[in-house]
Amino acid sequence: MSIPFIDLKAQRARIGTRMEEAIGRVLDHGGYIMGPEVRELEAKLAEFCGAKHCVSCANGTDALALVLMAWGLKPGDAVYVPAFTFVATAEVVAWLGATPVFVDVLEDSFNMDPESLERAIAAAPEMGLTPRAVIPVDLFGQPADYRRILPVAAAHGLKVLSDAAQGFGATLDGKHTGTFGEATATSFFPAKPLGCYGDGGAVFTDDEEFAQLMRSLRVHGQGSNKYDNVRIGMNGRLDTLQAAVLLEKLAIFPDEIEARQRVAARYAEQLSNVVEVPGLIDGATSVWAQYTIKVDDRDGLAKTCKEAGVPTAVYYPIPLSQQSGYRGYPSVAGGVPVSEALSQRVISLPMHPYLDEATQEQIATVVREAIV
């Protein structure tokens, strides 16, 4: 058998005609950049998650950068990021000359450890840095523990940028991601739970003035017109074709989220007695961007799965603090041992809304036989 890791073809079959019509409308009106579908998408995304404003952009990395640029991040500023995540979270901090400071994560949720964050903030004066912001990541689809992180940030005057690149659509205590902290950034990379057919991203905020500032920054710092650039910005616009794609996918997104819950529940039922399956913090739902388990012999499991036609992936085999381009940046005192341990044990299994029960049972059988 050959099983897709993420089955975008099944989704395409479901909405093929509607998608072709949506793309055709863009081709007909010709507004390929910042066309009407972009404004419609921003309004519907904001409505979906409960934020007052949505600013779309070219990709998830630009979404993070727009927020930090709007905050005026500068050299000497410390921004606290988890060591166990994708590089973009720290990359945008370094772009602006500020210092990413790596903190550890929790072993069960894979998300930022609030106690590690507090220790890192306390050590800022010794590093000669000014604590400025924190970027919790909603890793693998589950919200970070904002109930604990937000009070820590408030106590130290830190701004909070939620990185929901993998967690858009998830909830914590009934609130959707997109509504925690001063701003939330997300990605619409094709493999994300809500993905387009290229690159795309967005920022969510309740602050109208802040949203207007980011709209200027995403178009070269534009003022009253494109030849009146009042600030240093970027070329970060979302193209209209991708907006049209996302509108059609957003229409079925709630149904797909429910399907992801069923797939995750089946995995937990089939595998919890042989491997460490992911858990949710109280009050949280996940969009299960990845279904990531922990095993002792990851290489052995990956080899067996590959031979059986079951694809796997490892997110992330090297903590950010150990990657070549980031070793020179500081970590919390005592290091990030949980991140380092997880990087050696995690492995992700196929996960998407169209994973049927029979195929999932085949995957689980291969995993069980490899472990036992």
Secondary structure, DSSP 8 states (H G I E B T S, - for coil): ----SS-HHHHHHHHHHHHHHHHHHHHHH---BS-HHHHHHHHHHHHHHT-SEEEEES-HHHHHHHHHHHTT--TTEEEEEESSS-THHHHHHHHTT-EEEEE-B-TTT-SB-HHHHHHHHHTHHHHT-EEEEE--B-GGG----HHHHHHHHHHTT-EEEEE-TTTTT-EETTEETTSSSSEEEEE--TTSSS--SS--EEEEES-HHHHHHHHHHTBTTB-SSTT-B-S---B---BHHHHHHHHHHHHHHHHHHHHHHHHHHHHHHHHTTTSB-----TTEE---S-EEEE-S-HHHHHHHHHHTT---B-S-SS-GGGSGGGTTS-B-TT--HHHHHHHHHEEEE---TT--HHHHHHHHHHHHHHH-
